[in-house]
Amino acid sequence: AKISLDLFKKIISDNKEIKEILDSKDYSLQTYYMGMVDDQEKVNLYDGNIKVVDPQGKEFIRFKAKDYLSHIEERVEPWTYVKFPYLKNIGWKGLVEGINSGIYRVGPLARLNVAKGMATPLANQACQEMYTLLGGKPLHSALALNWARVVEIVYIAERINELVKDKEITDEKVRTIPEGIVGEGVGCVEAPRGTLFHHYIVDEQGIAKKVNFIVGTTHNNGPICMSIKKAAQRVIKNFKVDDGLLNLIEVAFRAYDPCLACASHCLPGHMAMKANIYNSDKKLINEIIRKEKVR
């Protein structure tokens, strides 16, 4: 993990193009952030409260996972199977950024933005160094997502080393048998892509009657769309698009590590891509199709 962190920092420092993207407002979004924190305000992946901060880093709201429906609403649009979550107390203002928009982000960078540090020493040091080098907290750059991911790799490595020595989890009694059927339950974990709510309603036999998932890519659906638009407006000139430009646009959304199969609840989840280029009159100018490679 330490080698990965050192290598990542070296690549950033040696690559002028990556540094320009890190500093570019075209690869940045001013949004709210959501993540789980423990009682010490440190990043926690399994146990804690959900904390939301505004684009300036000020705490906006904090709630328990079971109350997520009181704070999150999902917008449905006719042109996509993926919903658009937003903060209910702000409201849906469309795919726009800023403090007056209910759009928020989750994931590695969001977790670091809402927390006051990491719970392990090396990861905490790496976290503070990232914010120092990139200009302070919170960070909004798409590529900072990847840096935050590396910081979390260090945290996970340190945490694994702690857990393998924990007598509580190495005890033989590791399974709790349910004593009855509650009827409804909500769980939440911080998955690699971001906050994951899972909500179940069952009948008297314990058979699921209603299930709702809000996964990381669903939370980030709005920001992903906005990031793609910003990047496209930066690199596409005179309606000319090639694979090189598509790669620069992909930088914006690949940073989120999106799983459209998870977000749309569709199993295939193919990655073939079609880019339609329209002019200001909404007239189709060009179409580029990248077919999925057969493995």
Backbone as numpy.savetxt, mean C-alpha at the origin, in Angstrom:
# Nx Ny Nz CAx CAy CAz Cx Cy Cz
19.59 -9.13 5.07 18.77 -7.93 5.07 19.64 -6.67 5.07
20.72 -6.69 5.85 21.61 -5.54 5.89 22.32 -5.35 4.56
22.68 -6.46 3.92 23.31 -6.38 2.59 22.34 -5.77 1.58
21.08 -6.18 1.65 20.07 -5.64 0.74 19.90 -4.14 0.94
19.89 -3.71 2.20 19.75 -2.29 2.50 20.93 -1.49 1.96
22.15 -1.99 2.19 23.34 -1.30 1.70 23.37 -1.25 0.17
22.97 -2.35 -0.46 22.94 -2.40 -1.93 21.91 -1.42 -2.47
20.75 -1.35 -1.84 19.70 -0.44 -2.29 20.18 1.00 -2.22
20.80 1.37 -1.11 21.29 2.75 -0.95 22.37 3.07 -1.98
23.21 2.09 -2.29 24.26 2.31 -3.29 23.65 2.52 -4.68
22.64 1.72 -5.02 21.98 1.86 -6.32 21.35 3.24 -6.44
20.71 3.69 -5.37 20.08 5.02 -5.38 21.14 6.11 -5.59
22.23 6.03 -4.85 23.25 7.07 -4.91 23.99 7.09 -6.24
24.07 5.92 -6.92 24.82 5.83 -8.17 23.96 6.06 -9.41
22.65 6.13 -9.26 21.76 6.22 -10.42 21.06 7.57 -10.44
21.46 8.42 -11.36 20.92 9.77 -11.46 19.43 9.77 -11.78
19.02 8.86 -12.67 17.61 8.81 -13.09 16.70 8.45 -11.92
17.13 7.47 -11.11 16.33 7.07 -9.96 16.23 8.21 -8.95
17.34 8.92 -8.74 17.33 10.05 -7.80 16.39 11.14 -8.28
16.35 11.36 -9.60 15.43 12.37 -10.16 13.97 11.97 -9.94
13.68 10.67 -10.11 12.31 10.19 -9.89 11.93 10.32 -8.41
12.88 10.03 -7.52 12.63 10.15 -6.09 12.25 11.58 -5.72
12.89 12.55 -6.38 12.66 13.96 -6.06 11.52 14.57 -6.87
11.03 13.84 -7.87 10.04 14.41 -8.79 8.64 14.45 -8.20
7.96 15.58 -8.35 6.57 15.70 -7.91 5.64 14.88 -8.80
6.12 14.52 -10.00 5.31 13.73 -10.92 5.19 12.28 -10.46
6.05 11.86 -9.55 5.97 10.51 -8.98 5.63 10.59 -7.49
4.89 11.61 -7.12 4.56 11.85 -5.72 3.08 12.21 -5.59
2.46 11.77 -4.50 1.06 12.09 -4.22 0.91 12.55 -2.78
0.20 13.64 -2.57 -0.11 14.13 -1.23 -1.41 13.47 -0.77
-1.29 12.43 0.06 -2.48 11.69 0.51 -2.44 11.45 2.01
-3.54 10.94 2.52 -3.57 10.40 3.88 -2.87 9.04 3.86
-2.46 8.56 5.05 -1.80 7.26 5.17 -2.43 6.47 6.31
-2.48 5.15 6.12 -3.08 4.26 7.12 -2.15 3.10 7.42
-2.06 2.73 8.71 -1.25 1.58 9.09 -1.51 1.21 10.54
-1.02 0.04 10.93 -1.21 -0.46 12.30 -0.01 -0.09 13.17
-0.31 0.37 14.39 0.76 0.70 15.34 0.46 0.04 16.68
1.52 -0.19 17.46 1.34 -0.75 18.80 1.20 0.37 19.82
1.23 0.02 21.09 1.04 1.02 22.16 2.19 2.02 22.24
3.33 1.65 21.66 4.50 2.53 21.67 4.60 3.34 20.37
3.56 3.28 19.55 3.52 4.00 18.26 4.52 3.43 17.25
4.94 2.18 17.46 5.84 1.54 16.52 5.05 0.69 15.53
5.66 0.42 14.37 5.01 -0.43 13.37 4.74 -1.80 13.97
3.52 -2.30 13.80 3.17 -3.65 14.21 2.35 -4.29 13.10
2.65 -5.52 12.78 2.01 -6.17 11.63 0.77 -6.98 12.01
0.61 -7.32 13.28 -0.46 -8.23 13.67 -1.36 -7.73 14.79
-0.86 -6.90 15.66 -1.61 -6.56 16.86 -1.46 -5.07 17.17
-2.56 -4.35 17.08 -2.51 -2.92 17.38 -3.75 -2.21 16.88
-3.72 -0.90 16.92 -4.82 -0.09 16.42 -4.47 0.47 15.04
-5.50 0.82 14.29 -5.30 1.40 12.97 -5.18 2.91 13.13
-4.09 3.46 12.62 -3.83 4.89 12.74 -3.80 5.52 11.34
-4.40 6.69 11.22 -4.41 7.42 9.95 -3.81 8.81 10.19
-2.89 9.21 9.33 -2.33 10.56 9.40 -2.66 11.31 8.12
-2.68 12.64 8.21 -2.99 13.45 7.03 -1.73 13.68 6.20
-1.82 14.37 5.06 -0.65 14.54 4.19 0.52 15.27 4.85
0.27 15.99 5.95 1.35 16.66 6.67 1.92 15.80 7.80
1.33 14.62 8.00 1.82 13.72 9.04 1.11 13.85 10.37
0.08 14.69 10.44 -0.67 14.87 11.69 -1.71 13.77 11.84
-1.82 13.21 13.06 -2.80 12.15 13.28 -4.21 12.64 13.00
-4.94 11.87 12.18 -6.31 12.23 11.81 -7.32 11.42 12.60
-7.07 10.13 12.71 -8.00 9.25 13.42 -7.28 7.97 13.81
-7.81 7.31 14.84 -7.28 6.03 15.30 -8.47 5.16 15.70
-8.46 3.89 15.26 -9.61 3.04 15.57 -9.19 1.58 15.63
-10.06 0.77 16.22 -9.86 -0.67 16.27 -10.35 -1.29 14.96
-9.73 -2.39 14.57 -10.06 -3.02 13.29 -11.54 -3.35 13.17
-12.16 -3.76 14.27 -13.57 -4.16 14.22 -14.49 -2.99 13.84
-13.99 -1.77 13.97 -14.80 -0.58 13.67 -14.50 0.00 12.29
-13.86 -0.78 11.43 -13.39 -0.22 10.15 -14.51 0.36 9.30
-15.71 -0.23 9.36 -16.82 0.25 8.54 -17.33 1.62 9.00
-16.96 2.03 10.19 -17.35 3.36 10.67 -16.43 4.44 10.11
-15.31 4.03 9.53 -14.31 5.00 9.08 -13.95 4.88 7.61
-14.27 3.74 7.00 -13.92 3.52 5.60 -15.17 3.22 4.78
-15.28 3.88 3.67 -16.36 3.62 2.71 -15.71 3.17 1.40
-16.44 2.38 0.61 -15.91 1.92 -0.68 -16.78 2.45 -1.83
-16.14 3.16 -2.73 -16.81 3.73 -3.90 -16.79 2.72 -5.05
-17.92 2.59 -5.74 -18.01 1.70 -6.89 -18.10 2.54 -8.16
-17.26 2.23 -9.14 -17.30 2.90 -10.44 -17.63 1.86 -11.51
-18.35 2.26 -12.56 -18.80 1.29 -13.57 -17.71 0.75 -14.47
-16.53 1.38 -14.48 -15.48 1.00 -15.42 -14.42 0.09 -14.82
-14.61 -0.35 -13.58 -13.63 -1.24 -12.96 -14.30 -2.15 -11.94
-13.73 -3.35 -11.77 -14.23 -4.28 -10.76 -13.64 -3.98 -9.38
-12.62 -3.14 -9.33 -11.96 -2.83 -8.07 -12.61 -1.59 -7.45
-12.96 -1.68 -6.19 -13.59 -0.54 -5.51 -12.55 0.50 -5.11
-13.04 1.67 -4.71 -12.19 2.77 -4.30 -12.49 3.14 -2.84
-11.71 2.63 -1.89 -11.94 3.01 -0.49 -11.55 4.47 -0.25
-12.25 5.09 0.70 -11.93 6.46 1.09 -12.36 6.67 2.53
-11.85 7.71 3.15 -12.17 8.01 4.54 -13.55 8.65 4.63
-14.44 8.04 5.40 -15.82 8.52 5.47 -15.91 9.94 6.03
-15.05 10.27 6.99 -15.12 11.59 7.61 -14.68 12.71 6.67
-13.97 12.35 5.59 -13.57 13.33 4.58 -14.54 13.31 3.41
-14.90 12.11 2.98 -15.84 11.96 1.87 -15.13 11.72 0.55
-15.90 11.29 -0.44 -15.37 11.01 -1.78 -15.38 12.30 -2.60
-14.20 12.74 -3.02 -14.05 13.94 -3.84 -13.53 13.62 -5.23
-13.47 12.32 -5.55 -12.91 11.91 -6.82 -11.46 11.52 -6.68
-10.82 11.23 -7.81 -9.42 10.81 -7.81 -8.52 12.03 -7.78
-8.50 12.68 -6.63 -7.69 13.88 -6.43 -6.90 13.73 -5.14
-5.75 14.38 -5.09 -4.93 14.32 -3.89 -5.17 15.54 -3.01
-4.56 15.54 -1.83 -4.67 16.68 -0.95 -5.43 16.39 0.33
-5.37 17.32 1.25 -5.94 17.13 2.58 -7.46 17.11 2.56
-8.08 17.64 1.52 -9.54 17.66 1.43 -10.11 16.46 0.68
-9.25 15.55 0.28 -9.68 14.33 -0.42 -9.60 13.15 0.53
-10.60 12.27 0.48 -10.63 11.10 1.35 -9.72 9.97 0.91
-9.01 10.14 -0.20 -8.08 9.12 -0.69 -6.95 8.93 0.32
-6.57 7.67 0.55 -5.46 7.37 1.45 -4.64 6.22 0.87
-3.46 6.01 1.44 -2.59 4.92 0.99 -2.21 4.01 2.15
-1.93 2.75 1.81 -1.44 1.77 2.77 -0.16 1.15 2.21
0.50 0.32 3.01 1.69 -0.37 2.53 2.92 0.02 3.32
4.11 -0.39 2.85 5.34 -0.14 3.60 5.58 1.32 3.96
5.45 2.21 2.98 5.70 3.63 3.26 4.63 4.20 4.18
3.38 3.80 3.97 2.30 4.26 4.84 2.54 3.83 6.29
2.96 2.58 6.47 3.22 2.09 7.84 4.29 2.93 8.52
5.36 3.25 7.79 6.43 4.05 8.37 5.99 5.49 8.59
5.15 6.01 7.70 4.67 7.39 7.84 3.77 7.58 9.06
2.98 6.56 9.40 2.05 6.72 10.53 2.71 6.41 11.87
3.79 5.63 11.86 4.44 5.20 13.10 5.51 6.19 13.55
5.97 6.00 14.77 7.05 6.83 15.30 8.36 6.07 15.32
8.43 5.01 14.53 9.67 4.25 14.44 9.40 2.77 14.32
10.48 1.99 14.26 10.40 0.54 14.18 10.72 -0.05 15.55
10.24 -1.26 15.80 10.37 -1.87 17.12 11.69 -2.60 17.32
12.53 -2.67 16.29 13.83 -3.32 16.41 14.93 -2.30 16.08
16.12 -2.44 16.66 17.13 -1.37 16.58 17.67 -1.08 15.18
18.07 -2.11 14.44 18.65 -1.86 13.12 17.62 -1.28 12.16
16.40 -1.81 12.22 15.34 -1.29 11.35 15.00 0.15 11.72
14.98 0.45 13.00 14.67 1.81 13.43 15.73 2.79 12.95
16.99 2.36 13.02 18.08 3.19 12.52 17.95 3.42 11.02
17.62 2.35 10.28 17.45 2.45 8.83 16.27 3.35 8.47
15.22 3.27 9.27 14.03 4.10 9.05 14.37 5.58 9.22
15.04 5.92 10.30 15.40 7.31 10.55 16.34 7.84 9.48
17.26 6.99 9.03 18.20 7.39 7.98 17.46 7.69 6.68
16.46 6.87 6.35 15.68 7.09 5.13 15.02 8.46 5.15
14.37 8.79 6.26 13.69 10.08 6.34 14.67 11.24 6.32
15.83 11.06 6.94 16.85 12.11 6.94 17.36 12.37 5.52
17.65 11.31 4.79 18.21 11.44 3.44 17.19 11.95 2.42
15.92 11.62 2.63 14.90 11.98 1.64 14.11 13.23 2.00
14.45 13.87 3.12 13.86 15.18 3.36 12.80 15.28 4.43
12.67 14.28 5.29 11.74 14.40 6.40 10.47 13.61 6.23
9.61 13.73 7.24 8.42 12.89 7.35 7.16 13.75 7.29
6.12 13.30 6.60 6.00 12.05 5.84 6.59 12.16 4.44
6.90 11.02 3.85 7.38 10.96 2.47 6.21 10.60 1.56
6.22 11.16 0.35 5.12 10.93 -0.59 5.57 10.30 -1.90
6.87 10.12 -2.10 7.38 9.61 -3.37 7.05 8.14 -3.58
6.70 7.80 -4.82 6.40 6.40 -5.16 7.62 5.51 -4.92
8.81 6.00 -5.29 10.00 5.17 -5.13 10.41 5.02 -3.68
9.97 5.93 -2.81 10.24 5.76 -1.38 9.54 4.53 -0.84
8.49 4.07 -1.55 7.83 2.82 -1.18 8.83 1.67 -1.17
9.70 1.64 -2.17 10.68 0.55 -2.27 11.72 0.64 -1.16
12.12 1.85 -0.81 13.08 2.03 0.29 12.43 1.55 1.59
11.18 1.93 1.80 10.48 1.50 3.01 10.37 -0.02 3.07
10.20 -0.65 1.91 10.12 -2.11 1.85 11.42 -2.74 2.37
12.55 -2.16 1.98 13.84 -2.70 2.42 14.01 -2.51 3.92
13.56 -1.38 4.44 13.59 -1.15 5.89 12.79 -2.23 6.61
11.64 -2.57 6.05 10.80 -3.60 6.67 11.44 -4.99 6.57
12.21 -5.23 5.53 12.94 -6.51 5.44 13.90 -6.65 6.62
14.59 -5.55 6.94 15.49 -5.56 8.10 14.69 -5.82 9.38
13.55 -5.16 9.51 12.70 -5.35 10.70 12.25 -6.81 10.82
11.79 -7.39 9.72 11.30 -8.77 9.75 12.42 -9.73 10.15
13.63 -9.51 9.61 14.76 -10.38 9.94 15.07 -10.31 11.44
15.07 -9.09 11.98 15.32 -8.93 13.41 14.19 -9.55 14.24
12.97 -9.37 13.78 11.81 -9.88 14.53 11.79 -11.41 14.53
12.14 -12.02 13.40 12.22 -13.48 13.34 13.23 -14.00 14.36
14.35 -13.32 14.44 15.39 -13.72 15.39 14.87 -13.64 16.83
14.01 -12.67 17.11 13.41 -12.56 18.44 12.39 -13.67 18.68
11.56 -13.93 17.67 10.46 -14.88 17.85 10.93 -16.33 18.00
12.01 -16.69 17.32 12.47 -18.08 17.44 13.00 -18.39 18.84
13.22 -17.35 19.62 13.68 -17.54 21.00 12.56 -17.32 22.02
11.35 -17.04 21.52 10.21 -16.73 22.38 9.59 -18.03 22.91
9.60 -18.21 24.23 9.08 -19.44 24.83 7.58 -19.61 24.60
6.86 -18.50 24.46 5.41 -18.58 24.29 5.04 -19.27 22.98
5.76 -18.97 21.91 5.39 -19.58 20.62 6.10 -20.91 20.37
7.06 -21.26 21.21 7.70 -22.57 21.06 7.09 -23.59 22.02
6.09 -23.16 22.77 5.36 -24.06 23.66 4.51 -25.02 22.83
4.21 -26.20 23.36 3.41 -27.17 22.63 1.96 -26.72 22.46
1.47 -25.89 23.34 0.08 -25.42 23.27 0.02 -24.19 22.36
-0.20 -24.43 21.07 -0.19 -23.34 20.10 -1.52 -23.19 19.38
-2.51 -24.00 19.72 -3.80 -23.93 19.04 -4.93 -23.75 20.05
-5.80 -22.79 19.78 -6.97 -22.57 20.63 -8.21 -23.06 19.90
-8.88 -24.04 20.48 -10.08 -24.60 19.85 -11.28 -23.69 20.13
-12.03 -23.29 19.10 -13.22 -22.44 19.33 -14.24 -23.13 20.23
-14.82 -22.39 21.13 -15.80 -22.94 22.07 -17.24 -22.67 21.63
-17.41 -21.90 20.58 -18.76 -21.61 20.11 -18.71 -20.78 18.84
-19.88 -20.51 18.27 -19.98 -19.72 17.05 -20.44 -18.32 17.41
-19.58 -17.36 17.16 -19.88 -15.97 17.53 -20.89 -15.36 16.57
-20.77 -15.68 15.30 -21.69 -15.14 14.30 -21.08 -14.09 13.40
-20.18 -13.28 13.95 -19.54 -12.24 13.13 -18.18 -11.91 13.71
-17.21 -11.69 12.83 -15.88 -11.35 13.29 -15.11 -10.56 12.25
-14.23 -9.70 12.74 -13.37 -8.88 11.88 -11.93 -9.07 12.30
-11.07 -9.31 11.34 -9.65 -9.41 11.61 -8.88 -8.40 10.78
-7.66 -8.13 11.18 -6.83 -7.19 10.41 -5.36 -7.54 10.61
-4.62 -7.57 9.53 -3.17 -7.75 9.57 -2.55 -6.74 8.62
-1.27 -6.50 8.81 -0.52 -5.70 7.84 0.17 -6.67 6.89
-0.44 -6.90 5.74 0.17 -7.73 4.70 1.28 -6.93 4.02
2.18 -7.58 3.28 3.25 -6.83 2.61 2.75 -5.63 1.80
1.61 -5.80 1.12 1.09 -4.70 0.28 0.33 -3.66 1.09
-0.02 -3.98 2.33 -0.74 -3.00 3.13 -1.78 -3.61 4.04
-2.53 -2.74 4.70 -3.56 -3.14 5.66 -4.59 -4.05 5.00
-4.91 -5.17 5.67 -5.85 -6.14 5.12 -6.94 -6.42 6.15
-8.14 -5.94 5.86 -9.30 -6.24 6.70 -10.01 -7.46 6.16
-10.38 -8.40 7.05 -11.19 -9.54 6.63 -12.35 -9.69 7.61
-13.56 -9.72 7.06 -14.80 -9.59 7.83 -15.73 -10.74 7.44
-16.21 -11.49 8.43 -17.03 -12.68 8.17 -18.33 -12.62 8.97
-19.42 -13.02 8.32 -20.70 -13.23 8.99 -21.13 -14.66 8.69
-21.40 -15.45 9.74 -21.72 -16.87 9.56 -23.08 -17.19 10.18
-23.63 -18.35 9.77 -24.90 -18.78 10.34 -24.66 -19.61 11.60
-25.72 -20.23 12.12 -25.61 -20.98 13.38 -24.74 -22.22 13.25
-24.45 -22.64 12.02 -23.57 -23.80 11.80 -22.13 -23.38 11.49
-21.90 -22.09 11.50 -20.55 -21.61 11.21 -20.24 -21.50 9.74
-21.26 -21.58 8.88 -21.06 -21.46 7.43 -21.13 -19.99 7.04
-20.13 -19.54 6.30 -20.05 -18.13 5.93 -21.21 -17.73 5.03
-21.90 -16.67 5.41 -23.00 -16.13 4.62 -22.60 -14.82 3.93
-21.65 -14.13 4.51 -21.17 -12.89 3.91 -19.71 -12.69 4.30
-18.89 -12.35 3.32 -17.47 -12.13 3.56 -17.04 -10.86 2.84
-16.27 -10.04 3.52 -15.76 -8.82 2.89 -14.26 -8.71 3.16
-13.51 -8.48 2.09 -12.08 -8.26 2.20 -11.76 -6.88 1.63
-10.95 -6.12 2.35 -10.33 -4.93 1.76 -8.83 -5.15 1.86
-8.22 -5.47 0.74 -6.79 -5.82 0.72 -5.97 -4.59 0.33
-4.65 -4.74 0.42 -3.76 -3.61 0.17 -3.99 -2.93 -1.16
-4.09 -3.70 -2.23 -4.26 -3.11 -3.56 -5.60 -2.40 -3.70
-6.64 -2.89 -3.01 -7.92 -2.20 -3.03 -7.80 -0.83 -2.35
-7.19 -0.80 -1.17 -6.95 0.49 -0.50 -6.22 1.45 -1.44
-5.23 0.93 -2.16 -4.37 1.77 -2.99 -4.90 1.98 -4.40
-6.09 1.50 -4.70 -6.61 1.58 -6.06 -6.66 3.02 -6.57
-7.21 3.92 -5.77 -7.27 5.32 -6.17 -5.89 5.91 -6.39
-4.98 5.80 -5.41 -3.63 6.31 -5.60 -2.90 5.70 -6.80
-3.11 4.41 -7.07 -2.47 3.80 -8.24 -2.94 4.48 -9.51
-4.26 4.68 -9.64 -4.80 5.37 -10.82 -4.22 6.78 -10.94
-4.15 7.48 -9.83 -3.63 8.84 -9.83 -2.14 8.88 -10.16
-1.39 7.90 -9.65 0.04 7.84 -9.93 0.31 7.58 -11.41
-0.48 6.68 -12.00 -0.33 6.39 -13.43 -0.61 7.65 -14.25
-1.67 8.36 -13.91 -2.03 9.57 -14.65 -0.91 10.60 -14.57
-0.39 10.83 -13.37 0.67 11.82 -13.19 1.91 11.47 -13.99
2.30 10.19 -13.92 3.50 9.75 -14.64 3.29 9.86 -16.14
2.10 9.49 -16.62 1.81 9.57 -18.05 1.85 11.01 -18.54
1.30 11.92 -17.77 1.32 13.33 -18.15 2.74 13.87 -18.20
3.62 13.29 -17.40 5.01 13.74 -17.39 5.77 13.27 -18.61
5.57 12.03 -19.03 6.45 11.45 -20.05 5.87 11.42 -21.46
4.54 11.46 -21.60 3.95 11.37 -22.94 3.84 12.76 -23.55
4.51 12.94 -24.68 4.50 14.21 -25.40 4.11 13.95 -26.86
3.21 14.79 -27.38 2.80 14.72 -28.79 2.24 13.34 -29.15
1.61 12.68 -28.18 0.93 11.40 -28.40 1.87 10.28 -28.81
3.18 10.45 -28.58 4.14 9.42 -28.95 4.45 8.56 -27.73
4.21 7.26 -27.88 4.42 6.33 -26.77 5.17 5.11 -27.27
6.20 4.69 -26.54 6.91 3.46 -26.88 7.15 2.68 -25.60
7.84 1.54 -25.73 8.06 0.70 -24.55 8.88 1.41 -23.48
9.80 2.28 -23.91 10.60 3.02 -22.94 9.75 3.93 -22.07
8.78 4.59 -22.69 7.89 5.46 -21.93 6.95 4.64 -21.05
6.51 3.49 -21.58 5.66 2.63 -20.77 6.38 2.17 -19.50
7.69 1.93 -19.62 8.47 1.52 -18.45 8.48 2.63 -17.39
8.59 3.89 -17.85 8.59 5.01 -16.91 7.24 5.17 -16.23
6.18 4.83 -16.96 4.84 4.88 -16.36 4.66 3.72 -15.39
5.21 2.55 -15.76 5.10 1.38 -14.89 5.80 1.60 -13.55
6.86 2.42 -13.56 7.54 2.73 -12.31 6.55 3.22 -11.26
5.58 4.01 -11.72 4.62 4.63 -10.80 3.73 3.60 -10.12
3.25 2.60 -10.89 2.31 1.67 -10.25 2.98 0.40 -9.74
4.12 0.02 -10.29 4.79 -1.18 -9.78 5.33 -0.96 -8.37
5.57 0.29 -8.00 6.03 0.57 -6.63 5.02 0.09 -5.59
3.75 0.03 -5.97 2.70 -0.43 -5.05 2.64 -1.96 -4.98
3.40 -2.65 -5.84 3.34 -4.11 -5.92 1.90 -4.59 -6.05
1.16 -4.08 -7.04 -0.29 -4.34 -7.09 -0.64 -5.79 -7.41
-1.70 -6.28 -6.79 -2.27 -7.58 -7.11 -3.72 -7.35 -7.49
-3.98 -7.23 -8.79 -5.34 -6.95 -9.24 -6.26 -8.14 -9.04
-5.70 -9.35 -9.00 -6.51 -10.53 -8.70 -7.06 -10.43 -7.28
-6.20 -10.03 -6.34 -6.65 -9.85 -4.95 -7.70 -8.75 -4.85
-7.40 -7.62 -5.49 -8.25 -6.45 -5.34 -9.61 -6.62 -6.00
-9.65 -7.34 -7.12 -10.91 -7.53 -7.84 -11.60 -8.84 -7.46
-10.91 -9.65 -6.63 -11.40 -10.99 -6.25 -11.57 -11.87 -7.49
-10.67 -11.68 -8.46 -10.69 -12.46 -9.71 -9.45 -13.34 -9.73
-9.62 -14.64 -9.91 -8.50 -15.57 -9.77 -7.41 -15.45 -10.82
-7.72 -15.29 -12.13 -6.64 -15.31 -13.12 -5.57 -14.25 -12.88
-5.97 -12.97 -12.73 -5.00 -11.93 -12.41 -3.90 -11.76 -13.44
-4.22 -11.88 -14.72 -3.20 -11.78 -15.76 -2.59 -10.38 -15.82
-1.36 -10.31 -16.33 -0.64 -9.04 -16.36 -0.49 -8.49 -17.77
-1.21 -9.04 -18.74 -1.19 -8.44 -20.07 -1.72 -7.01 -19.96
-1.19 -6.09 -20.78 -1.55 -4.69 -20.61 -1.85 -4.04 -21.95
-2.88 -3.20 -21.96 -3.21 -2.41 -23.14 -3.26 -0.95 -22.73
-2.52 -0.11 -23.44 -2.51 1.32 -23.16 -3.18 2.05 -24.32
-4.28 2.74 -24.02 -4.98 3.56 -25.01 -4.58 5.01 -24.82
-4.17 5.67 -25.91 -3.74 7.06 -25.86 -4.82 7.93 -26.49
-5.39 8.84 -25.70 -6.45 9.73 -26.17 -5.94 11.17 -26.20
-6.50 11.98 -27.10 -6.19 13.40 -27.07 -7.17 14.12 -26.15
-7.09 15.45 -26.11 -7.94 16.21 -25.19 -9.42 16.14 -25.55
-9.72 15.71 -26.79 -11.12 15.55 -27.21 -11.62 14.13 -26.99
-10.85 13.34 -26.26 -11.17 11.95 -25.96 -11.22 11.07 -27.22
-10.46 11.46 -28.21 -10.36 10.68 -29.44 -9.17 9.73 -29.32
-9.39 8.44 -29.64 -8.31 7.45 -29.55 -7.26 7.73 -30.61
-6.03 7.98 -30.17 -4.93 8.32 -31.07 -4.05 7.11 -31.36
-3.82 6.31 -30.34 -2.91 5.17 -30.50 -3.26 4.11 -29.47
-2.87 2.88 -29.78 -3.12 1.75 -28.88 -1.89 0.86 -28.87
-1.39 0.58 -27.68 -0.22 -0.29 -27.53 -0.63 -1.48 -26.68
-0.36 -2.68 -27.17 -0.74 -3.90 -26.45 0.51 -4.69 -26.10
0.66 -4.99 -24.82 1.76 -5.84 -24.38 1.15 -7.16 -23.92
1.40 -8.21 -24.68 0.79 -9.51 -24.38 1.57 -10.22 -23.28
0.84 -10.97 -22.47 1.49 -11.73 -21.40 2.28 -12.88 -22.01
3.50 -13.04 -21.53 4.33 -14.13 -22.03 3.84 -15.47 -21.51
3.80 -16.45 -22.39 3.37 -17.79 -22.00 4.54 -18.50 -21.34
4.31 -19.04 -20.15 5.40 -19.71 -19.42 5.29 -21.22 -19.58
